[in-house]
Amino acid sequence: MTRLNLSKSCEEEVVRQLVELQRRSTDYVRRDGRLAEDELFYAEQNARLVKNAEAYYRSVFLEEVSSANCRPQGYHSWRGNLWHRCCSPGNEMRPLSAARYMEAGPHRSTKAMPSRCPGVERVVAIPATAIPSGFRPLGGIAVIANNTWAAEQGRRRFKVEWDYGPNVAHDTTMYRDELIATARQPGRVVRNQGNIDRALEAASHRVEADYFVPYHAHAPMEPPAVVARVSGPTCEVWAPTQDPQGAEATVCDVLGFQTMGHDRGASIAGEVTINVTLLGGAFGRKSKHDFIAEAALLSQMTGQPMKVTWSREDDIRHDYYHAISAQHLEAGLDSSGHAVAWLHRTTFPPIQSTFQPHVTTGSVGELQQGVVDMPYAIPNVRCENGPANAHVRIGWYRSVFNIPHAFAVCSFADEMAALAGRDPLDYLRELIGPPRKIDLKAQGVDYPNYGSPIELYPIDTGRLRVTLDLAAENAGWGQPLPSRHGRGIAVHRSFVAYVAAVVQVAISDDGQVSVPRIDMAVDCGLAVNPDRVRAQMEGAAMMGLSNALYSGITIGQGQIEQGNFTDYLVARMDITPETHVYIVESEAPPGGVGEPGVPPIAPALCNAIYAATGKRIRVLPIASTDLKRT
């Protein structure tokens, strides 16, 4: 075995990041809003796990890499194999199947029983959890059978009268208007630099715009499915979970188990084992443990092993949705077209509303994602956050709040360029300004920097500019295109990495959008596995196209109106563009890769549509906009 050929500082940073991931995965106090009295217990638990993780990563990740998989000395990259533990129940265990049935809340009455359906053994009510429910089951009814098909057929015969709860009147059309109205009003100031009011008043030119992004569902290709076996004080689970430690805690909670010396008021000393299977897609959905808790609870209630299978409709209608968002931006330009003022207001239901009541404004972690970290060299800046009440479960989703914020910020920069009569690329370069490291702390901004040390991962406009230029050069920026074709450009920093995208579009006379080509440049610091970096960018491009072109959750009378890929649309193979990814050679510590590729896609696409048609897109998805030739 040979040691990875990394500098000492870079090696230490790799270990630090992996240990930080372990710490975050066990930081239940911050992640699911548990009460303050639990902090000491979880701090002790985290310390133990983090200590073990550091020893593991130092011995395995850095030292036990086969020399056959290492590049030549001096080339700081390697190809390794990551092995996933994929467990499945043994032949000795034949779990019963449960088809869950839940519309919105507790059931009032049942009008027909599916017990006459062959294979169905019983019907069990899953106890409801008060809102906000966190990761506990929302409640509903489980049809239990000796095979999945019978459970599904029994469910279809089941007639239930549901209590739709306090959000029965929720309507996304009205909610959108409410959010936009809030975004147009002054909110809680989260960044303030210079004198925005005076600068806007004195500006020679002003531009303002509102942007809207709908709810999104995670919609992984494989819906949630889980097997659980509870026997007395033990529970074993087989599940596609992104957070097995969090799943263990949730299962203990719903089963009333005492674990690791902490009883949380429980009466049973228990033990939980989580076997992690392949995910089948996740994007953040399978870091929420409600489906695992359902299976464990049903197994405990019935005294038998239980396999719970969610249908596609279950998954899309009972997600932890990516938050709906409205934003209002204003800018002032001087007589030469230079930006002198920037006002950004954002409003969205925050993730913490899923865990705690009466939370209506964004956290510092949410506002760091494309709001307070705006990198442009503008002397007068103010960023504000308005309140928004949550009506559904809100959860993290790949790239999280960078998606709506990058859409607004990068689209608005393009609008400023048009007002100034400038080429969008040249204007972006001017906005970014000279190479510098932005010190938000000196401006009084609470900026957590994605949990990474700001000394190692500063907001570096030099790296942002290099990434922008690399994408533009390789995309052939400025070369002529046919009529109703256009290129758009955007660049964004998230998860301490920098990604630029140039999207080329072609708009047919009947308004259909096609995307012939995407060029992406990424500076993620040290690219440990370049092939995986490219794959993540390519996947992010397709997810960004899905979000921008097609996807959106709407709600009427408190009910989700989509249920499958027939109405919750995603990008298909026929729209897949020719995608090119360029990796900036860097000795900087490694940054994010899985999430930073998504945010710049939507604004680059919308900016390209403007270049092709002269029509601005400020509301997603684009499918709702008429782009027909007039």
KAKA-V862110 format. One record per pair of residues at least 24 apart in sequence whose C-alpha atoms are under 10 Angstrom apart, sorted by the first residue. I is the first residue (numbers start at 1). GAP is how many residues later the second one is. Records with the same first field share a line. If there is no record, write none. Layout:
BEGIN
I: GAP + GAP
END
This chain:
BEGIN
1: 62 + 63 + 64 + 65 + 66 + 67
2: 60 + 61 + 62 + 63 + 64 + 65 + 66 + 67 + 68
3: 56 + 58 + 59 + 60 + 61 + 62 + 63 + 64 + 67
4: 57 + 58 + 59 + 60 + 61 + 62 + 63 + 65 + 66 + 67 + 69 + 72 + 73 + 74
5: 57 + 65 + 66 + 67 + 68 + 69 + 70 + 71 + 72 + 73
6: 56 + 67 + 68 + 69 + 70 + 71 + 520 + 581
7: 67 + 69 + 580 + 582
9: 447 + 579 + 580
10: 446 + 515 + 516 + 577 + 578 + 579 + 580
11: 47 + 51 + 578 + 579
12: 46 + 50 + 577
13: 439 + 440 + 443 + 575 + 576 + 577 + 578
14: 43 + 44 + 47 + 48 + 512 + 514 + 575 + 576 + 577
15: 38 + 39 + 40 + 41 + 42 + 43 + 46 + 47
16: 38 + 41 + 42 + 436
17: 37 + 434 + 435 + 572 + 573 + 574
18: 32 + 35 + 36 + 39 + 40 + 43
19: 30 + 31 + 32 + 33 + 34 + 35 + 36 + 37 + 38 + 39
20: 30 + 33 + 34 + 431 + 432
21: 29 + 32 + 430
22: 24 + 27 + 28 + 29 + 30 + 31 + 32 + 221 + 223
23: 24 + 25 + 26 + 27 + 28 + 30
24: 26 + 219 + 427
25: 24 + 217 + 218 + 219 + 220 + 221 + 262
26: 24 + 217 + 218 + 219 + 220 + 223
27: 218 + 219
28: 217 + 218 + 221 + 222
30: 322
31: 103 + 215 + 320 + 321 + 324
32: 101 + 102 + 103 + 214 + 218 + 256 + 319 + 320 + 322 + 323 + 324
33: 101 + 319 + 320 + 321 + 322 + 323
34: 100 + 321 + 322
35: 321
37: 227
38: 224 + 226
41: 219 + 220 + 221
42: 220
45: 215
49: 196
76: 450 + 451 + 452 + 453 + 509 + 510 + 511
77: 449 + 450 + 451 + 452 + 453
78: 449 + 450 + 451 + 452 + 453
79: 449 + 450 + 451 + 452 + 453
80: 448 + 449
84: 192 + 193 + 194 + 195
85: 190 + 191 + 192 + 193
86: 152 + 153 + 154 + 189 + 190 + 191 + 192 + 193
87: 150 + 151 + 152 + 187 + 188 + 189 + 190 + 191
88: 139 + 149 + 150 + 151 + 187 + 188 + 189
89: 138 + 139 + 140 + 147 + 148 + 149 + 186 + 216
93: 136 + 211 + 212 + 213
94: 52 + 53 + 210 + 211 + 212 + 213
95: 50 + 51 + 52 + 132 + 133 + 134 + 204 + 209 + 210 + 211 + 212 + 213
96: 24 + 25 + 48 + 49 + 50 + 51 + 52 + 55 + 131 + 203 + 206 + 208 + 209 + 210 + 211 + 212
97: 24 + 45 + 46 + 47 + 48 + 49 + 50 + 51 + 52 + 53 + 54 + 55 + 129 + 130 + 198 + 208 + 209 + 210 + 211 + 212
98: 24 + 25 + 26 + 43 + 44 + 45 + 46 + 47 + 48 + 49 + 50 + 51 + 52 + 53 + 54 + 56 + 57 + 129 + 196 + 197 + 200 + 208 + 209 + 210 + 211 + 212
99: 24 + 42 + 43 + 44 + 45 + 46 + 48 + 49 + 50 + 51 + 52 + 53 + 54 + 55 + 56 + 57 + 208 + 209 + 210 + 211 + 212 + 215
100: 24 + 25 + 26 + 39 + 40 + 41 + 42 + 43 + 44 + 51 + 52 + 55 + 191 + 194 + 195 + 208 + 209 + 210 + 211 + 214
101: 24 + 25 + 38 + 39 + 40 + 41 + 42 + 51 + 54 + 55 + 57 + 59 + 209 + 210 + 213
102: 24 + 36 + 37 + 38 + 39 + 40 + 58 + 60 + 212 + 215 + 216
103: 35 + 36 + 37 + 38 + 57 + 58 + 59 + 60 + 61 + 211 + 214 + 215 + 456 + 457
104: 34 + 35 + 36 + 58 + 59 + 60 + 61 + 62 + 63 + 64 + 213 + 214 + 454 + 455 + 456
105: 24 + 25 + 26 + 33 + 34 + 35 + 57 + 58 + 59 + 60 + 61
106: 32 + 33 + 34 + 35 + 55 + 56 + 57 + 58 + 59
107: 32 + 33 + 34 + 53 + 54 + 55 + 56 + 57
108: 52 + 53 + 54 + 55 + 56
109: 50 + 51 + 52 + 53 + 54
110: 48 + 49 + 50 + 51 + 52
111: 46 + 47 + 48 + 49 + 50
112: 45 + 46 + 47 + 48
113: 30 + 41 + 42 + 44 + 45 + 46 + 47
114: 29 + 30 + 36 + 37 + 39 + 40 + 41 + 42 + 43 + 44 + 45
115: 28 + 29 + 30 + 36 + 39 + 40 + 42 + 43
116: 38 + 41
117: 28 + 33 + 34 + 35 + 36 + 37 + 38 + 40
118: 27 + 28 + 29 + 31 + 32 + 33 + 35 + 36
119: 25 + 26 + 27 + 28 + 29 + 30 + 31 + 32 + 34 + 35
120: 24 + 25 + 26 + 27 + 28 + 29 + 30 + 31 + 32 + 33 + 34 + 35
121: 24 + 25 + 29 + 30 + 33
122: 24 + 29 + 32 + 180
123: 28 + 31 + 32 + 35
124: 174 + 177 + 178
125: 173 + 176
126: 168 + 171 + 172 + 175
127: 167 + 170
131: 34 + 35 + 222 + 223 + 224 + 225 + 226 + 261 + 262
132: 220 + 221 + 222 + 223 + 224 + 225 + 226 + 258 + 259 + 260 + 261
133: 157 + 220 + 221 + 222 + 223 + 224 + 260
134: 116 + 154 + 155 + 156 + 186 + 218 + 219 + 220 + 221 + 222 + 259 + 260 + 261
135: 111 + 112 + 115 + 116 + 118 + 119 + 152 + 153 + 154 + 155 + 156 + 157 + 158 + 185 + 219 + 220 + 258
136: 114 + 115 + 117 + 118 + 152 + 153 + 154 + 155 + 156 + 157 + 158 + 219
137: 113 + 117 + 152 + 153 + 154 + 155 + 156 + 157 + 158 + 160
138: 152 + 153 + 156 + 180
139: 151 + 155
140: 154
142: 152 + 153 + 156 + 166
143: 165
144: 154 + 158 + 162 + 163 + 164
145: 161 + 162
146: 160 + 161
147: 160
148: 159 + 160 + 161
151: 157 + 158
152: 157 + 158 + 159
164: 393 + 394 + 395
165: 393
166: 225 + 392
167: 223 + 224 + 225 + 390 + 391 + 392
168: 223 + 387 + 388 + 389 + 390 + 391
169: 222 + 386 + 387 + 388 + 389 + 390
170: 220 + 221 + 222 + 385 + 386 + 387 + 388 + 389 + 390
171: 220 + 383 + 384 + 385 + 386 + 387 + 388 + 389
172: 42 + 43 + 152 + 219 + 381 + 382 + 383 + 384 + 385 + 386 + 388
173: 381 + 382 + 383
174: 382
175: 149 + 213 + 214 + 216 + 380
176: 36 + 37 + 38 + 148 + 149 + 150
177: 35 + 149
178: 148 + 210
179: 33 + 145 + 146 + 147 + 148 + 167 + 168 + 169 + 170 + 207 + 208 + 209 + 210
180: 30 + 31 + 32 + 145 + 146 + 147 + 148 + 165 + 166 + 167
181: 29 + 145 + 146 + 147 + 166 + 205
182: 144 + 145 + 146 + 163 + 164 + 165 + 166 + 203 + 204 + 205 + 206
183: 27 + 28 + 142 + 143 + 144 + 145 + 146 + 161 + 162 + 163 + 164 + 165 + 201 + 202 + 203 + 204 + 205
184: 25 + 26 + 142 + 143 + 144 + 145 + 160 + 161 + 162 + 163 + 202
185: 143 + 160 + 199 + 200 + 201
186: 159 + 197 + 198 + 199 + 200
187: 158 + 159 + 160 + 174 + 196 + 197 + 198 + 199 + 200
188: 157 + 158 + 173 + 174 + 195 + 196 + 197 + 198 + 199
189: 155 + 156 + 183 + 193 + 194 + 195 + 196 + 197 + 256
190: 155 + 174 + 177 + 178 + 181 + 182 + 192 + 193 + 194 + 195 + 254 + 255 + 256 + 257
191: 152 + 153 + 176 + 180 + 181 + 182 + 183 + 190 + 191 + 192 + 193 + 194 + 249 + 252 + 253 + 254 + 255
192: 151 + 180 + 188 + 189 + 190 + 191 + 192 + 251 + 252 + 253
193: 148 + 149 + 185 + 186 + 187 + 188 + 189 + 190 + 250 + 251 + 252
194: 146 + 147 + 184 + 185 + 186 + 187 + 188 + 249
195: 146 + 184 + 185 + 186 + 187
196: 135 + 136 + 144 + 145 + 146 + 147 + 183 + 184 + 185 + 186
197: 144 + 145 + 146 + 183 + 184 + 185
198: 143 + 182
199: 132 + 133 + 134 + 135 + 140 + 141 + 142 + 143 + 180 + 181 + 182
200: 130 + 131 + 132 + 133 + 134 + 140 + 141 + 142 + 143 + 180
201: 131 + 140
202: 130 + 131 + 132 + 138 + 139
203: 128 + 129 + 130 + 131 + 132 + 134 + 135 + 136 + 137 + 138
204: 128 + 129 + 130 + 131 + 132 + 133 + 134 + 136
205: 126 + 127 + 128 + 129 + 130 + 131 + 132 + 133 + 134 + 135 + 211 + 214 + 215
206: 124 + 125 + 126 + 127 + 128 + 133 + 135 + 210 + 213
207: 122 + 123 + 124 + 125 + 126 + 135 + 205 + 208 + 209 + 212
208: 120 + 121 + 122 + 123 + 124 + 134 + 135 + 136 + 204 + 207 + 208
209: 118 + 119 + 120 + 121 + 122 + 199 + 202 + 203 + 206 + 409
210: 116 + 117 + 118 + 119 + 120 + 135 + 136 + 198 + 202 + 408 + 409
211: 114 + 115 + 116 + 117 + 118 + 135 + 193 + 194 + 196 + 197 + 198 + 200 + 201 + 406 + 407 + 408 + 409
212: 112 + 113 + 114 + 115 + 116 + 134 + 192 + 193 + 195 + 196 + 405 + 406 + 407 + 408 + 409
213: 109 + 110 + 111 + 112 + 113 + 114 + 135 + 190 + 191 + 192 + 194 + 195 + 334 + 335 + 339 + 405 + 406 + 407 + 408
214: 107 + 108 + 109 + 110 + 111 + 112 + 190 + 333 + 337 + 338 + 339 + 340 + 405 + 406 + 407
215: 105 + 106 + 107 + 108 + 109 + 110 + 177 + 179 + 332 + 336 + 337 + 338 + 339 + 340
216: 100 + 103 + 104 + 105 + 106 + 107 + 108 + 178 + 181 + 331 + 335 + 336 + 337 + 338 + 352
217: 66 + 68 + 98 + 99 + 100 + 101 + 102 + 103 + 104 + 105 + 106 + 178 + 180 + 330 + 334 + 335 + 336 + 345 + 351
218: 63 + 64 + 65 + 66 + 67 + 68 + 97 + 98 + 101 + 102 + 103 + 104 + 177 + 178 + 179 + 180
219: 62 + 63 + 64 + 66 + 93 + 94 + 96 + 97 + 98 + 100 + 344 + 345 + 346 + 349 + 350 + 351
220: 59 + 60 + 61 + 62 + 63 + 64 + 65 + 66 + 92 + 95 + 96
221: 58 + 59 + 60 + 61 + 91
222: 57 + 58 + 59 + 60 + 88 + 89 + 90 + 93
223: 56 + 57 + 58 + 59 + 62 + 63 + 86 + 87 + 88 + 89 + 90 + 91 + 92 + 93
224: 55 + 56 + 57 + 58 + 61 + 62 + 65 + 66 + 67 + 68 + 84 + 85 + 86 + 87 + 88 + 90 + 91
225: 54 + 66 + 67 + 70 + 82 + 83 + 84 + 85 + 86
226: 51 + 65 + 66 + 67 + 68 + 69 + 70 + 80 + 81 + 82 + 83 + 84
227: 48 + 65 + 68 + 69 + 72 + 78 + 79 + 80 + 81 + 82
228: 45 + 46 + 64 + 65 + 66 + 67 + 68 + 69 + 70 + 71 + 72 + 76 + 77 + 78 + 79 + 80
229: 43 + 44 + 66 + 67 + 68 + 69 + 70 + 71 + 74 + 75 + 76 + 77 + 78
230: 25 + 41 + 42 + 65 + 66 + 67 + 68 + 69 + 70 + 71 + 72 + 73 + 74 + 75 + 76
231: 39 + 68 + 69 + 72 + 73 + 74
232: 36 + 37 + 38 + 39 + 68 + 71
233: 24 + 25 + 35 + 36 + 37 + 38 + 39 + 67
234: 34 + 35 + 36 + 37 + 38 + 39 + 66
235: 35 + 36 + 37 + 38 + 39 + 61 + 64 + 65 + 70
236: 35 + 36 + 37 + 38 + 39 + 60 + 69
237: 35 + 36 + 37 + 38 + 39 + 55 + 56 + 58 + 59 + 68 + 69 + 70
238: 35 + 36 + 37 + 38 + 39 + 54 + 69
239: 35 + 36 + 37 + 38 + 39 + 40 + 47 + 50 + 52 + 53 + 56 + 68
240: 34 + 35 + 36 + 37 + 38 + 39 + 40 + 41 + 42 + 46 + 47 + 49 + 52
241: 33 + 34 + 35 + 36 + 37 + 38 + 39 + 41 + 43 + 44 + 45 + 46 + 47 + 48 + 50 + 51
242: 34 + 35 + 36 + 37 + 40 + 41 + 42 + 43 + 44 + 45 + 46 + 47
243: 31 + 33 + 41 + 43 + 44 + 45 + 46
244: 29 + 30 + 31 + 32 + 42 + 43 + 45
245: 28 + 29 + 42
246: 41 + 42 + 43
247: 25 + 26 + 27 + 39 + 40 + 41 + 42 + 43 + 44 + 45 + 46
248: 24 + 25 + 26 + 41 + 44 + 45
249: 40 + 44
250: 38 + 39 + 40 + 42 + 43 + 46
251: 38 + 39 + 41 + 42 + 43 + 44 + 45 + 46
252: 41 + 44
253: 40
254: 36 + 39 + 40 + 42 + 43 + 46
255: 38 + 41 + 42 + 43 + 44 + 45 + 46
256: 41
282: 115 + 116
283: 113 + 114 + 115 + 116 + 117 + 311 + 312
284: 36 + 38 + 111 + 112 + 113 + 114 + 115 + 116
285: 30 + 34 + 35 + 36 + 37 + 110 + 111 + 112 + 113
286: 34
287: 108 + 109 + 110
288: 31 + 32 + 107 + 108
290: 29
291: 24
311: 252 + 253
312: 251 + 252 + 253
313: 247 + 249 + 250 + 251 + 252
314: 249 + 250
315: 248 + 249
316: 237 + 244 + 245 + 246 + 247 + 248 + 249 + 252
317: 236 + 238 + 242 + 243 + 244 + 245 + 246 + 247
318: 74 + 75 + 242 + 245
319: 73 + 74 + 75 + 76
320: 31 + 34 + 72 + 73 + 74 + 75 + 76 + 77
321: 30 + 71 + 72 + 73 + 74 + 75 + 76 + 232
322: 26 + 27 + 28 + 29 + 70 + 71 + 72 + 73 + 74 + 75 + 76 + 77 + 78 + 79 + 81 + 82 + 230 + 231
323: 24 + 25 + 26 + 27 + 28 + 67 + 69 + 70 + 71 + 72 + 73 + 74 + 77 + 78 + 81
324: 24 + 25 + 26 + 64 + 66 + 70 + 77 + 80 + 228 + 229 + 230
325: 24 + 25 + 63 + 76 + 78 + 79 + 80
326: 60 + 62 + 78 + 79 + 82 + 293
327: 57 + 58 + 59 + 77 + 78 + 80 + 81 + 82 + 291
328: 56 + 80 + 84
329: 54 + 79 + 80 + 83
330: 82 + 86
331: 47 + 49 + 50 + 81 + 82 + 84 + 85
332: 46 + 48 + 84
333: 83 + 86 + 87
334: 86
335: 85
336: 84 + 85
337: 79 + 80 + 81 + 82 + 83 + 84 + 85 + 90
338: 40 + 78 + 79 + 82 + 89 + 92 + 93
339: 37 + 38 + 39 + 40 + 41 + 74 + 77 + 78 + 81 + 88 + 91 + 92
340: 37 + 38 + 39 + 40 + 41
341: 36 + 37 + 38 + 39 + 40 + 41
342: 32 + 34 + 36 + 37 + 38 + 39 + 40 + 41
343: 37 + 38 + 39 + 40 + 41
344: 27 + 28 + 30 + 37 + 38 + 39 + 40 + 41 + 61 + 64 + 65
345: 26 + 37 + 38 + 39 + 40 + 41
346: 25 + 37 + 38 + 39 + 40 + 41 + 42 + 58 + 59 + 62
347: 37 + 38 + 39 + 40 + 41 + 42
348: 37 + 38 + 39 + 40 + 41 + 42 + 53 + 56
349: 37 + 38 + 39 + 40 + 41 + 42 + 43 + 44 + 45
350: 37 + 38 + 39 + 40 + 43 + 44 + 45 + 46 + 51
351: 39 + 42 + 43 + 44 + 45 + 49
352: 38 + 41 + 42 + 43
353: 35 + 36 + 37 + 38 + 39 + 40 + 41 + 42
354: 36 + 37 + 38 + 39 + 40 + 41
355: 38 + 39
357: 32 + 33
358: 30 + 31 + 32
359: 28 + 29 + 30 + 31
360: 25 + 26 + 27 + 28 + 29 + 30
361: 24 + 25 + 26 + 27 + 28
362: 24 + 25 + 26 + 39
364: 81 + 82 + 83 + 84 + 85 + 86
365: 36 + 81 + 82 + 83 + 84 + 85 + 86
366: 30 + 34 + 35 + 36 + 82 + 84
367: 34 + 35 + 38 + 79 + 80 + 81
368: 33 + 34 + 37 + 77 + 78 + 79 + 80 + 81 + 82 + 126 + 127
369: 30 + 31 + 32 + 33 + 34 + 35 + 36 + 37 + 78 + 80 + 81 + 123 + 124 + 125 + 126
370: 31 + 32 + 33 + 34 + 35 + 36 + 37 + 38 + 39 + 40 + 122 + 123 + 124 + 229
371: 30 + 31 + 34 + 35 + 37 + 38
372: 68 + 73 + 74 + 75
373: 65 + 66 + 67 + 72 + 74 + 76 + 86 + 120 + 121
374: 31 + 32 + 35 + 58 + 64 + 66 + 85 + 118 + 119
375: 56 + 57 + 58 + 61 + 62 + 63 + 65 + 84 + 85 + 86 + 89 + 117 + 118
376: 37 + 52 + 53 + 54 + 55 + 56 + 57 + 58 + 62 + 85
377: 52 + 53 + 54 + 55 + 56 + 57 + 59 + 61 + 84
378: 52 + 53 + 54 + 55
391: 167
392: 163 + 166 + 167 + 168
397: 198
398: 142 + 145 + 196 + 197 + 198 + 199 + 200 + 201
399: 95 + 96 + 141 + 195 + 196 + 197 + 198 + 199 + 200
400: 94 + 195 + 196 + 198 + 199
401: 93 + 198
402: 90 + 91 + 92 + 93 + 193 + 194 + 196 + 197 + 198
403: 141 + 144 + 145 + 192 + 193 + 195 + 196 + 197 + 198 + 199 + 200
404: 195 + 198 + 199 + 216
405: 87 + 194 + 195 + 198
406: 84 + 85 + 86 + 87 + 88 + 192 + 193 + 194 + 195 + 196 + 197 + 198
407: 83 + 85 + 141 + 192 + 193 + 194 + 195 + 196 + 197 + 198 + 199 + 200 + 211 + 212 + 213
408: 194 + 195 + 210 + 211
409: 81 + 82 + 83 + 191 + 194
410: 79 + 80 + 81 + 82 + 189 + 190 + 191 + 192 + 193 + 194 + 196 + 197
411: 77 + 78 + 79 + 189 + 191 + 192 + 193 + 194 + 195 + 196 + 199 + 205 + 206 + 207
412: 191 + 195 + 206
413: 77 + 190 + 194
414: 74 + 75 + 76 + 189 + 190 + 192 + 193 + 194 + 196 + 197 + 202
415: 192 + 195 + 201
418: 193
423: 55
424: 63 + 64 + 65 + 66 + 183 + 187
425: 43 + 44 + 47 + 52 + 53 + 63 + 64 + 65
428: 37 + 40 + 61 + 62 + 63
429: 32 + 35 + 36 + 37 + 39 + 40
430: 35
432: 29 + 30 + 32 + 33
433: 28 + 29 + 32
434: 27 + 28 + 31
435: 25 + 26 + 27 + 28 + 29 + 30 + 31
436: 24 + 25 + 26 + 27
437: 24 + 25 + 26
449: 45 + 46 + 47
450: 44 + 45 + 46 + 142
451: 44 + 45
452: 43 + 44 + 139
453: 43
454: 42
456: 40 + 132 + 133 + 134
457: 38 + 39 + 40 + 68 + 131 + 132 + 133 + 134
458: 38
459: 34 + 35 + 37 + 38 + 39
460: 33 + 36 + 37 + 38
461: 32 + 37
463: 30 + 34 + 35 + 36 + 59 + 60 + 61 + 62 + 121 + 123
464: 27 + 28 + 29 + 33 + 34 + 35 + 36 + 58 + 59
465: 26 + 33 + 35
466: 32 + 34 + 55 + 56 + 57 + 118
467: 24 + 25 + 31 + 32 + 33 + 34 + 53 + 54 + 55 + 56 + 115 + 116 + 117
468: 24 + 30 + 31 + 32 + 33 + 34 + 52 + 53 + 54 + 55
469: 31 + 52
470: 30 + 31 + 49 + 50 + 51 + 52 + 112 + 113 + 114
471: 28 + 29 + 30 + 31 + 32 + 47 + 48 + 49 + 50 + 51 + 109 + 110 + 111 + 112
472: 28 + 29 + 30 + 31 + 47 + 48 + 49
473: 29 + 46
474: 28 + 45 + 46 + 47 + 106 + 107 + 108
475: 26 + 27 + 28 + 29 + 42 + 43 + 44 + 45 + 105
476: 26 + 43
477: 25 + 27
481: 24 + 25 + 131
482: 24 + 130
483: 24 + 25 + 129 + 130
484: 24 + 25 + 124 + 125 + 126 + 127 + 128 + 129 + 130 + 145
485: 28 + 29 + 30 + 31 + 123 + 124 + 125 + 126 + 127 + 128
486: 29 + 119 + 120 + 121 + 122 + 123 + 124 + 125 + 126 + 127 + 128
487: 28 + 30 + 31 + 117 + 118 + 119 + 120 + 121 + 122 + 123 + 124 + 125
488: 30 + 113 + 114 + 115 + 116 + 117 + 118 + 119 + 120 + 121 + 122 + 123 + 124
489: 29 + 30 + 31 + 111 + 112 + 113 + 114 + 115 + 116 + 117 + 118 + 119
490: 30 + 109 + 110 + 111 + 112 + 113 + 114 + 115 + 116 + 117
491: 29 + 30 + 31 + 106 + 108 + 109 + 110 + 112 + 113
492: 30 + 104 + 105 + 106 + 107 + 108 + 109
493: 29 + 30 + 31 + 99 + 103 + 104 + 106 + 107
494: 30 + 97 + 98 + 99 + 101 + 102 + 103 + 104 + 105
495: 29 + 96 + 97 + 98 + 99 + 100 + 101
496: 27 + 28 + 29 + 93 + 94 + 95 + 96 + 97 + 100
497: 25 + 26 + 27 + 28 + 93 + 94 + 95 + 96 + 98 + 99 + 100
498: 24 + 25 + 26 + 27 + 86 + 93 + 94 + 95 + 98 + 99 + 102
499: 24 + 25 + 38 + 83 + 84 + 85 + 94 + 97 + 98 + 99 + 100 + 101 + 102
500: 81 + 82 + 96 + 97 + 99 + 100 + 101 + 104
501: 40 + 79 + 80 + 96 + 97 + 98 + 99 + 100 + 101 + 102 + 103 + 104
502: 78 + 98 + 99 + 101 + 102 + 103 + 105 + 106
503: 38 + 74 + 76 + 97 + 98 + 99 + 100 + 101 + 102 + 103 + 104 + 105 + 106
504: 73 + 74 + 100 + 101 + 103 + 104 + 105 + 107 + 108
505: 72 + 99 + 100 + 101 + 102 + 103 + 104 + 105 + 106 + 107
506: 102 + 103 + 106 + 107
507: 101 + 102 + 105 + 106 + 120 + 121 + 122
508: 119 + 120 + 121
509: 118 + 119 + 120 + 121
510: 116 + 117 + 118 + 119 + 120
511: 102 + 112 + 114 + 115 + 116 + 117 + 118 + 119
512: 111 + 114 + 115 + 116
513: 36 + 62 + 92 + 96 + 109 + 110 + 114
514: 35 + 60 + 61 + 62 + 63
515: 30 + 60 + 61 + 62 + 63 + 64 + 90 + 93
516: 59 + 60 + 61 + 62 + 63
517: 59 + 60 + 61 + 62 + 63
518: 58 + 59 + 60 + 61 + 62 + 63 + 83 + 86 + 87
519: 58 + 59 + 60 + 61 + 62 + 63
520: 59 + 60 + 61 + 62 + 63 + 77 + 80 + 81
521: 59 + 60 + 61 + 62 + 63 + 76
522: 59 + 60 + 61 + 62 + 63 + 71 + 74 + 75
523: 59 + 60 + 61 + 62 + 63 + 65 + 67 + 68 + 69 + 70
524: 59 + 60 + 61 + 62 + 63 + 64 + 65 + 66 + 67 + 68 + 69 + 72
525: 58 + 59 + 60 + 61 + 62 + 63 + 64 + 65 + 66 + 67 + 68
526: 57 + 58 + 59 + 60 + 61 + 62 + 63 + 64 + 65
527: 56 + 57 + 58 + 59 + 60 + 61 + 62 + 63 + 64 + 65 + 66
528: 62
530: 52 + 53
532: 61 + 62
533: 48 + 49 + 50 + 59 + 60 + 61 + 64
534: 45 + 46 + 47 + 48 + 49 + 59 + 63
535: 46 + 58 + 59
536: 45 + 57 + 58 + 59 + 60 + 61 + 62
537: 42 + 43 + 44 + 45 + 56 + 57 + 58 + 59 + 60 + 61
538: 38 + 39 + 40 + 41 + 42 + 43 + 59 + 60
539: 40 + 55 + 56 + 58 + 59
540: 53 + 54 + 55 + 56 + 57 + 58 + 59 + 60 + 61
541: 35 + 36 + 38 + 56 + 57 + 58 + 59 + 60 + 61
542: 28 + 29 + 30 + 31 + 33 + 34 + 35 + 37 + 55 + 56 + 59
543: 27 + 28 + 54 + 55 + 56 + 58 + 59
544: 26 + 27 + 53 + 54 + 55 + 56 + 57 + 58 + 59 + 61
545: 25 + 26 + 27 + 30 + 31 + 32 + 53 + 56 + 57 + 60 + 76 + 77
546: 24 + 25 + 26 + 29 + 55 + 56 + 75 + 76
547: 24 + 51 + 52 + 54 + 55 + 73 + 74 + 75
548: 53 + 54 + 55 + 57 + 58 + 69 + 71 + 72 + 73 + 74 + 75
549: 53 + 56 + 57 + 71 + 72 + 73 + 74 + 75 + 76
550: 70 + 71 + 72 + 73 + 74
551: 69 + 70 + 71 + 72
552: 68 + 69
END
